Amino acid sequence: MPGAHWRAALLMLGSACFFGLMAVAIKLASASLHTFEIAFFRNFFGLVAALPLLLRHGPQLLRTTQFPRYIIRCVIGVVSMFCGFWAIGHLPLAQAIALSYSTPLFVTIAAVWMLGEQVRARRWAAVVVGFIGVLIIVRPGSANFTLGTLVALSAAVLSGLAAIQIKQLSRVEPADRIVLYTTMLWVPLSFLPALFVWEWPRGITWLWVVAAGFMGTGGHMLWTRALKIGEVSALSPISFMQLPIVAVFGYFLFDERLDKWTFVGASIIFAANVYISHREAQLAKRNATQSPSEAAQPNE
């Protein structure tokens, strides 16, 4: 279905643009607002953007037996958000986004630990290569290795754990319900910490926090729909368009130069993630066509 493939690619490209613009808005808001407040306003206005889902599907969209899972997923997700937003505000944009690309590496590790997935030599090798890319970006022992890089990596680890929770939920819940419940729960979870540092946004800062909310929810919606009609292995490379987008805005708005080591490290992480997603897609197809006894054999 060539048409479906093109539609999925365009949706993923739109998602990358939205997430990139969200990062720019967060960076701009960070000049005058605390990270906790930025996260709260992003979630609040993100919920406003997600409310049409409730109008489209009706009250039945809120009916779920998975509420405890949503709580766990959202607590992990909001802490990851705090770390990620702090990194965006305190690191060069391109570096913060490049480190966020390490999330799939942690997802692979977490899938073995939490889901019991079997990962063999080829994918483990890709994970190791990906972490070499991370080391190239952060360069332990150099002036580039700061608290901010550790916070950014913490965001990636927690985002990986949240992704596993989404993977579990998506087996039994529709994508729109996951988006709506996640956004609804993020609002109170981020509001409580924000109270301790509360300061009303002023002037154009309102525009940045509103934009962050709508761009974040819009990106999430496009991302889930792209993955629903397209293959992860084909779409993952497109999601990396977020890096050149933030690099361009970082250069013109914040006078940030794309460090060569960030570019090299991000390219290595990118290659590792593409291989991992490609390999997972191959194994999923193979298991779908095999008998149960054959599918149960160890994967590579």
HUWOCOR-V662031 format. One line per field, one symbol per residue. ss: DSSP state (a for helix, b for strand, c for the rest). phi: phi as a letter, one per 30 degrees, with the letter a starting at -180 (. if undefined). psi: psi as a letter, one per 40 degrees, with the letter a starting at -180 (. if undefined). A space follows every 10 residues. Layout:
ss = ???
phi = ???
psi = ???
This chain:
ss = caaaaaaaaa aaaaaaaaaa aaaaaaaaac ccccaaaaaa aaaaaaaaaa aaaaaaacaa aaccccaaaa aaaaaaaaaa aaaaaaaaaa ccaaaaaaaa ccaaaaaaaa aaaacccccc aaaaaaaaaa aaaaaaaacc ccccccaaaa aaaaaaaaaa aaaaaaaaaa ccccaaaaaa aaaaaaaaaa aaaaaccccc ccccaaaaaa aaaaaaaaaa aaaaaaaaac caaaaaaaac aaaaaaaaaa aaaaccccca aaaaaaaaaa aaaaaaaaaa aaaaaaaaac caaaaccccc
phi = .edddddddd dddddddddd dddddddddd dbbdeddedd dedddddedd eeddddcied dddacceedd ddddddddde dedddddddc ceeddddedd ddeedddddd dddccidccc eddddddddd ddddddddhe jcdddbeddd dddddddddd dddddddddd dbbddddddd dedddddddd deddedbdad dbhdeedddd dddddddddd ddddddddcb ceddceeddd dddddddddd ddcbhccddd ddddddddde dddddddddd ddddddddcc dedddddecc
psi = gddddddddd dddddddddd ddddddddde deiidddddd ddddddddde dddddddide dehiefdddd dddddddddd ddddddddde ihdddddddd eedddddddd ddddeeihha dddddddddd ddddddddgh eieehidddd dddddddddd ddddddddde deiidddddd ddddddddde dddddefhhh iibedddddd dddddddddd ddddddddei hdddddddde eddddddddd dddefhihhd dddddddddd dddddddddd ddddddddei iddddeiii.
